[in-house]
Amino acid sequence: MWEVWQEDGHYIKGKRLKRFKAREKAVEYAKETIKYKRMVKEKGKDEFYLEDKDGKPLGMIINKE
């Protein structure tokens, strides 16, 4: 399951917003909800960090099995 997390002012993985079976649906939901500018993939993991134009983390999309 792909989970969309939003930062809560202290932690990047602060508040889980929603879970999806497909990564594409999770990305669509994150675009509408978090309004990020850039998505960065963590090497070797199914984790994507969502950042604003200055590189500040706004949330993340992770694959939990």
VOFIVEX-995316 format. One record per residue: x, y, z of N, C-alpha, C in turn; residue number from 1; residue in three letters. Coordinates in steps of 0.2 Angstrom, whole numbers, plus 5000, padded with zeros to 4 digits. Layout:
residues N
[[X,Y,Z],[X,Y,Z],[X,Y,Z],NUM,ALA]
...
This chain:
residues 65
[[5004,4994,5000],[5000,5000,5000],[5004,5006,5000],1,MET]
[[5003,5011,4996],[5006,5017,4996],[5003,5022,5000],2,TRP]
[[5007,5025,5005],[5004,5030,5009],[5006,5037,5008],3,GLU]
[[5002,5042,5009],[5004,5049,5008],[5004,5052,5015],4,VAL]
[[5010,5055,5016],[5011,5058,5023],[5012,5066,5022],5,TRP]
[[5010,5070,5026],[5011,5077,5026],[5015,5079,5032],6,GLN]
[[5020,5084,5032],[5024,5086,5037],[5019,5090,5042],7,GLU]
[[5021,5090,5048],[5017,5093,5053],[5020,5099,5057],8,ASP]
[[5025,5101,5054],[5029,5107,5057],[5035,5105,5060],9,GLY]
[[5035,5098,5062],[5041,5096,5066],[5044,5089,5062],10,HIS]
[[5040,5085,5060],[5042,5079,5057],[5040,5079,5049],11,TYR]
[[5044,5076,5045],[5041,5075,5038],[5036,5070,5038],12,ILE]
[[5037,5065,5041],[5032,5059,5042],[5027,5061,5048],13,LYS]
[[5024,5066,5048],[5020,5068,5053],[5013,5066,5053],14,GLY]
[[5009,5067,5048],[5002,5065,5048],[5000,5061,5041],15,LYS]
[[4998,5055,5042],[4996,5051,5037],[4989,5053,5034],16,ARG]
[[4989,5055,5028],[4983,5058,5025],[4979,5052,5022],17,LEU]
[[4982,5048,5018],[4978,5043,5014],[4982,5037,5012],18,LYS]
[[4979,5031,5011],[4982,5025,5008],[4979,5023,5001],19,ARG]
[[4984,5021,4997],[4982,5019,4990],[4985,5012,4988],20,PHE]
[[4982,5009,4983],[4985,5003,4981],[4990,5004,4975],21,LYS]
[[4988,5010,4971],[4993,5011,4966],[4997,5018,4967],22,ALA]
[[5003,5018,4965],[5007,5024,4966],[5005,5030,4962],23,ARG]
[[5002,5029,4956],[5000,5034,4952],[4994,5038,4956],24,GLU]
[[4989,5034,4959],[4984,5038,4963],[4987,5041,4969],25,LYS]
[[4992,5039,4972],[4995,5042,4978],[4998,5049,4975],26,ALA]
[[5001,5049,4970],[5004,5055,4967],[4999,5060,4965],27,VAL]
[[4994,5058,4962],[4988,5062,4960],[4985,5066,4966],28,GLU]
[[4984,5062,4972],[4981,5064,4978],[4986,5069,4981],29,TYR]
[[4992,5068,4981],[4997,5072,4984],[4998,5079,4980],30,ALA]
[[4997,5079,4974],[4998,5085,4970],[4992,5089,4972],31,LYS]
[[4986,5087,4973],[4980,5091,4974],[4980,5093,4981],32,GLU]
[[4983,5089,4986],[4982,5091,4993],[4988,5095,4996],33,THR]
[[4994,5092,4994],[5001,5095,4997],[5003,5101,4992],34,ILE]
[[5002,5101,4986],[5004,5106,4981],[5012,5107,4981],35,LYS]
[[5015,5101,4980],[5023,5101,4980],[5025,5103,4973],36,TYR]
[[5032,5105,4973],[5035,5107,4966],[5039,5102,4964],37,LYS]
[[5042,5098,4968],[5047,5093,4966],[5046,5086,4970],38,ARG]
[[5048,5081,4967],[5047,5074,4970],[5054,5071,4969],39,MET]
[[5057,5069,4975],[5064,5066,4975],[5063,5059,4978],40,VAL]
[[5066,5054,4974],[5066,5047,4976],[5072,5046,4980],41,LYS]
[[5071,5042,4986],[5076,5040,4990],[5079,5034,4987],42,GLU]
[[5086,5033,4987],[5089,5028,4983],[5088,5021,4987],43,LYS]
[[5087,5016,4983],[5086,5010,4986],[5079,5008,4989],44,GLY]
[[5075,5013,4990],[5069,5012,4994],[5063,5014,4990],45,LYS]
[[5057,5012,4992],[5051,5015,4989],[5048,5021,4993],46,ASP]
[[5052,5026,4993],[5051,5032,4996],[5052,5038,4992],47,GLU]
[[5047,5043,4992],[5048,5049,4988],[5046,5055,4993],48,PHE]
[[5051,5060,4993],[5050,5066,4997],[5047,5071,4992],49,TYR]
[[5042,5075,4995],[5039,5080,4992],[5042,5087,4994],50,LEU]
[[5044,5091,4990],[5048,5097,4992],[5045,5103,4988],51,GLU]
[[5045,5109,4991],[5043,5115,4988],[5049,5118,4984],52,ASP]
[[5048,5123,4981],[5053,5126,4976],[5060,5127,4979],53,LYS]
[[5061,5128,4986],[5067,5130,4989],[5070,5123,4992],54,ASP]
[[5067,5117,4991],[5069,5111,4994],[5067,5109,5001],55,GLY]
[[5063,5113,5003],[5060,5112,5010],[5055,5106,5010],56,LYS]
[[5056,5101,5014],[5051,5095,5013],[5044,5097,5016],57,PRO]
[[5039,5094,5012],[5032,5096,5013],[5029,5089,5015],58,LEU]
[[5031,5083,5013],[5028,5077,5014],[5032,5071,5011],59,GLY]
[[5029,5066,5011],[5032,5060,5008],[5027,5055,5006],60,MET]
[[5029,5051,5001],[5025,5045,4998],[5029,5039,4999],61,ILE]
[[5026,5034,5003],[5030,5028,5005],[5026,5022,5003],62,ILE]
[[5030,5016,5002],[5026,5010,5000],[5027,5006,5006],63,ASN]
[[5021,5004,5010],[5021,5000,5016],[5018,4993,5014],64,LYS]
[[5021,4988,5015],[5019,4981,5013],[5016,4978,5019],65,GLU]
